[in-house]
Amino acid sequence: MKLFYVTYVDLYLSEVGDGDPDLQFTPQEEYVMHQRCLGRWKAKDENDLKDKIFDFIGYHVEDIKYQIRKTYCSP
């Protein structure tokens, strides 16, 4: 396991609401969702990290920037 520090994430929110403005996220709601994905995450690799973020927030990651802080050895 590695400790990832996510500094930027872009979620796939293009199809939310299917074009109906009443069902789409406001810019503030999108900002909050992106901010909730930043910070420390434990994952095996980048794909696992994206899966963990999807499980957490419910939307796929389109773009991500991170630093690897530490590698953990499983006992």
C-alpha positions as CSV (number, residue, x, y, z in Angstrom):
1,M,0.0,0.0,0.0
2,K,1.1,3.5,-0.7
3,L,0.1,6.8,0.9
4,F,-1.1,9.2,-1.8
5,Y,-1.5,12.9,-1.2
6,V,-4.1,14.1,-3.8
7,T,-3.6,17.8,-4.7
8,Y,-6.0,18.0,-7.6
9,V,-8.9,16.0,-8.9
10,D,-11.4,16.5,-11.7
11,L,-14.5,14.4,-11.5
12,Y,-16.7,13.3,-14.4
13,L,-19.8,15.4,-13.8
14,S,-20.6,16.2,-17.4
15,E,-23.7,14.1,-17.6
16,V,-25.2,14.9,-14.2
17,G,-28.7,16.1,-14.6
18,D,-28.9,15.1,-18.3
19,G,-28.9,18.8,-19.4
20,D,-31.7,19.8,-17.0
21,P,-30.4,22.8,-15.0
22,D,-32.6,22.0,-12.1
23,L,-30.9,18.6,-11.7
24,Q,-27.3,19.8,-12.3
25,F,-24.8,20.7,-9.6
26,T,-24.1,24.3,-8.9
27,P,-20.5,25.5,-9.2
28,Q,-20.3,25.7,-5.4
29,E,-21.5,22.1,-5.1
30,E,-18.9,20.9,-7.7
31,Y,-16.2,22.8,-5.8
32,V,-17.1,21.1,-2.5
33,M,-17.2,17.6,-4.1
34,H,-13.7,18.2,-5.6
35,Q,-12.4,19.5,-2.3
36,R,-13.7,16.5,-0.4
37,C,-11.5,14.2,-2.6
38,L,-8.2,16.1,-1.8
39,G,-5.8,14.9,0.9
40,R,-4.4,11.6,2.0
41,W,-5.5,8.2,0.6
42,K,-4.1,4.7,1.0
43,A,-4.1,2.7,-2.2
44,K,-2.1,0.1,-4.1
45,D,-1.6,2.2,-7.3
46,E,-3.3,5.0,-9.3
47,N,-6.1,2.8,-10.5
48,D,-6.9,1.7,-7.0
49,L,-6.8,5.3,-5.8
50,K,-9.3,6.3,-8.5
51,D,-11.5,3.4,-7.4
52,K,-11.4,4.5,-3.8
53,I,-12.3,8.0,-4.7
54,F,-15.2,6.7,-6.9
55,D,-16.4,4.6,-4.0
56,F,-16.2,7.6,-1.7
57,I,-17.8,10.3,-3.9
58,G,-19.8,8.3,-6.5
59,Y,-18.3,9.9,-9.6
60,H,-15.4,8.8,-11.8
61,V,-12.1,10.6,-11.8
62,E,-11.2,12.2,-15.1
63,D,-7.9,13.8,-14.1
64,I,-5.8,13.6,-10.9
65,K,-2.6,14.9,-9.5
66,Y,-0.9,13.5,-6.4
67,Q,2.3,12.9,-4.6
68,I,3.3,9.5,-3.1
69,R,4.3,10.1,0.5
70,K,5.1,6.7,1.8
71,T,5.0,3.0,0.9
72,Y,3.4,0.7,3.5
73,C,4.2,-2.9,3.8
74,S,1.3,-5.1,4.7
75,P,2.1,-7.6,7.5
